């Protein structure tokens, strides 16, 4: 009887851990059948690339470790604001704190250095942690992006910068490898916003990239 209980407990733990990966393969991967990046934002400019660091044995609470082949330009303008807030109603994220001046994802979302901020021409690239969907808590910055795989084309993302609210509508969703830095591409014909997190949920294998364009509120 005891051995049966141990086996049952072991199977329950395995199911709990691996079920998100199985569901990802069955329901979500077909949506992204082509793993080639589909760049709806033209490749007018990419901030800068370099570095050959391995993606293994990295501290993923530090945003700079997410794309080992990317380094921002050293000649960067200081951001005009040190922080702003982000809200995504569909996944219950409300007024999440976004820092433009540091890379600590355990404490807040990160607007990556060298990219724009919402409301300005260019592409604001925002990093957030994900984890197993069962652990999702929209108030915990270590799990805050666990459900962004549920977002769809046309969904809304709100940002508030210096008291001004901006609405961005999602127009493109892709999955890329960590050596693909296309999420950082800058195009200055409009204000763009890009969400980035690790995927499948609970792993660091790939990057889920959700792109949105400024819309009228």
C-alpha positions as CSV (number, residue, x, y, z in Angstrom):
1,X,0.0,0.0,0.0
2,X,2.8,2.4,0.9
3,X,4.6,1.6,-2.4
4,X,1.4,2.3,-4.3
5,X,1.1,5.7,-2.6
6,X,4.7,6.6,-3.4
7,X,4.2,5.6,-7.1
8,X,0.9,7.6,-7.2
9,X,2.7,10.7,-5.7
10,X,5.5,10.4,-8.1
11,X,3.1,10.2,-11.1
12,X,1.2,13.2,-9.8
13,X,4.4,15.3,-9.5
14,X,5.4,14.3,-13.0
15,X,2.0,15.2,-14.4
16,X,2.1,18.5,-12.6
17,X,5.5,19.4,-14.0
18,X,5.2,18.1,-17.5
19,X,1.6,18.7,-18.4
20,X,2.3,22.4,-19.5
21,X,4.9,21.2,-21.9
22,X,2.6,18.5,-23.3
23,X,-0.3,21.0,-23.7
24,X,2.1,23.5,-25.3
25,X,3.1,20.9,-27.9
26,X,-0.5,19.9,-28.6
27,X,-2.3,23.2,-28.6
28,X,0.1,26.1,-29.0
29,X,3.0,24.9,-31.1
30,X,0.8,24.3,-34.1
31,X,-0.1,28.0,-34.1
32,X,3.6,28.7,-34.5
33,X,4.3,25.9,-36.9
34,X,6.9,27.9,-38.7
35,X,9.7,28.8,-36.3
36,X,11.1,31.3,-38.8
37,X,10.7,34.8,-37.4
38,X,7.9,36.7,-39.1
39,X,8.9,40.3,-38.9
40,X,5.9,42.6,-39.3
41,X,8.1,45.5,-38.2
42,X,10.5,46.2,-41.1
43,X,14.2,45.6,-40.5
44,X,15.1,49.3,-40.7
45,X,17.4,49.1,-37.7
46,X,18.5,46.6,-35.2
47,X,20.0,48.1,-32.1
48,X,23.3,46.1,-32.2
49,X,24.4,42.5,-31.9
50,X,27.3,40.7,-30.4
51,X,28.5,38.4,-27.6
52,X,29.0,34.6,-27.7
53,X,28.0,33.7,-24.2
54,X,26.3,30.4,-23.5
55,X,22.6,30.4,-22.4
56,X,23.3,27.7,-19.8
57,X,24.1,28.4,-16.2
58,X,22.7,31.9,-16.4
59,X,20.8,34.0,-13.9
60,X,17.5,34.6,-15.7
61,X,16.4,37.3,-13.2
62,X,19.0,39.4,-15.1
63,X,17.4,40.4,-18.4
64,X,20.7,40.7,-20.2
65,X,21.1,36.9,-20.0
66,X,18.0,36.2,-22.1
67,X,19.6,36.9,-25.5
68,X,23.3,35.8,-25.2
69,X,24.2,37.1,-28.7
70,X,22.8,40.6,-28.2
71,X,24.5,43.6,-26.7
72,X,23.0,47.1,-26.9
73,X,25.0,49.9,-28.2
74,X,27.3,51.5,-25.7
75,X,26.3,55.0,-27.0
76,X,22.8,55.0,-25.6
77,X,20.7,58.0,-24.6
78,X,19.4,57.9,-21.1
79,X,15.7,57.1,-20.9
80,X,13.4,60.0,-20.4
81,X,11.6,58.3,-17.6
82,X,12.8,55.8,-15.0
83,X,9.6,53.8,-14.8
84,X,6.0,53.5,-16.0
85,X,3.2,51.0,-15.6
86,X,1.8,48.3,-17.8
87,X,-1.7,46.7,-17.9
88,X,-2.9,43.7,-19.9
89,X,-6.6,43.1,-19.0
90,X,-6.9,39.7,-20.7
91,X,-4.4,38.1,-18.3
92,X,-5.3,40.2,-15.2
93,X,-2.1,42.3,-15.2
94,X,-2.9,45.7,-13.8
95,X,-0.4,48.6,-13.3
96,X,2.7,46.4,-13.3
97,X,5.9,48.4,-12.6
98,X,8.3,48.7,-15.5
99,X,11.8,49.9,-15.0
100,X,13.9,51.5,-17.7
101,X,17.0,51.8,-15.7
102,X,17.9,48.3,-14.4
103,X,17.5,44.7,-15.4
104,X,16.3,42.9,-12.2
105,X,13.3,40.9,-13.3
106,X,12.7,39.5,-9.8
107,X,11.5,43.0,-8.8
108,X,9.7,44.4,-11.8
109,X,9.3,44.2,-15.6
110,X,12.2,45.6,-17.6
111,X,12.1,48.0,-20.5
112,X,15.3,46.9,-22.1
113,X,18.1,49.5,-22.4
114,X,18.5,50.9,-25.9
115,X,14.9,50.5,-26.9
116,X,12.1,53.0,-27.0
117,X,9.4,53.6,-24.4
118,X,5.7,53.5,-25.0
119,X,4.3,56.6,-26.8
120,X,7.5,57.4,-28.6
121,X,8.5,56.4,-32.1
122,X,10.4,53.1,-32.0
123,X,10.0,49.8,-30.3
124,X,9.7,49.5,-26.5
125,X,11.0,46.0,-25.6
126,X,9.6,44.7,-22.3
127,X,10.9,41.6,-20.5
128,X,9.0,39.6,-17.9
129,X,9.4,36.3,-16.1
130,X,7.2,33.3,-16.8
131,X,6.9,30.0,-15.0
132,X,4.5,27.0,-14.9
133,X,0.9,28.3,-15.5
134,X,-0.2,26.7,-12.3
135,X,2.0,29.1,-10.4
136,X,0.8,32.2,-12.1
137,X,0.3,35.3,-9.9
138,X,-0.1,38.6,-11.8
139,X,1.3,40.4,-8.7
140,X,4.5,38.3,-8.5
141,X,7.2,39.5,-11.0
142,X,8.7,36.0,-11.1
143,X,5.5,34.6,-12.6
144,X,3.9,37.7,-14.2
145,X,4.2,36.7,-17.8
146,X,3.3,33.0,-17.3
147,X,0.1,33.5,-19.3
148,X,1.1,35.7,-22.2
149,X,0.9,32.7,-24.4
150,X,-2.9,33.2,-24.1
151,X,-2.7,36.6,-25.8
152,X,-4.0,36.8,-29.4
153,X,-3.9,39.2,-32.3
154,X,-6.0,42.2,-31.6
155,X,-5.7,42.0,-27.8
156,X,-5.0,45.2,-25.9
157,X,-1.9,46.3,-23.9
158,X,-2.1,49.6,-21.9
159,X,0.9,51.6,-20.6
160,X,0.9,54.7,-18.5
161,X,3.9,57.0,-18.9
162,X,4.0,60.2,-16.9
163,X,0.2,60.2,-16.5
164,X,-0.5,59.6,-20.2
165,X,-2.2,56.3,-21.1
166,X,-1.3,54.6,-24.4
167,X,-3.1,51.6,-26.0
168,X,-1.2,49.2,-28.1
169,X,-2.9,46.4,-30.1
170,X,-1.2,43.1,-30.7
171,X,-0.5,42.3,-34.4
172,X,2.2,39.6,-34.3
173,X,3.2,36.7,-32.1
174,X,6.2,34.5,-32.7
175,X,8.5,32.0,-31.0
176,X,12.3,32.4,-31.5
177,X,15.5,30.9,-30.3
178,X,17.7,32.8,-27.8
179,X,20.2,33.6,-30.5
180,X,17.6,35.5,-32.5
181,X,17.6,39.1,-31.5
182,X,14.9,40.3,-33.9
183,X,12.7,41.3,-31.0
184,X,14.9,44.4,-30.5
185,X,14.4,45.7,-34.0
186,X,13.6,49.4,-34.1
187,X,11.2,51.0,-36.7
188,X,10.3,54.7,-36.3
189,X,7.2,55.0,-38.4
190,X,5.0,54.4,-35.3
191,X,5.1,53.5,-31.6
192,X,5.6,49.8,-31.1
193,X,5.7,47.6,-27.9
194,X,7.1,44.1,-27.7
195,X,6.6,41.7,-24.8
196,X,9.3,39.0,-24.3
197,X,9.3,36.0,-22.0
198,X,10.8,32.5,-21.9
199,X,8.8,29.6,-23.4
200,X,7.5,26.9,-23.1
201,X,6.2,28.1,-19.7
202,X,8.5,26.9,-16.9
203,X,11.5,26.5,-19.3
204,X,14.2,28.8,-20.8
205,X,14.4,27.0,-24.1
206,X,12.9,29.6,-26.4
207,X,11.5,33.2,-26.4
208,X,7.9,34.1,-26.9
209,X,7.7,37.5,-28.6
210,X,4.4,39.5,-28.7
211,X,4.4,42.7,-30.8
212,X,1.9,45.4,-30.6
213,X,1.3,48.8,-32.4
214,X,0.0,52.1,-31.0
215,X,-3.8,52.5,-31.4
216,X,-6.3,55.2,-30.7
217,X,-8.0,54.9,-27.3
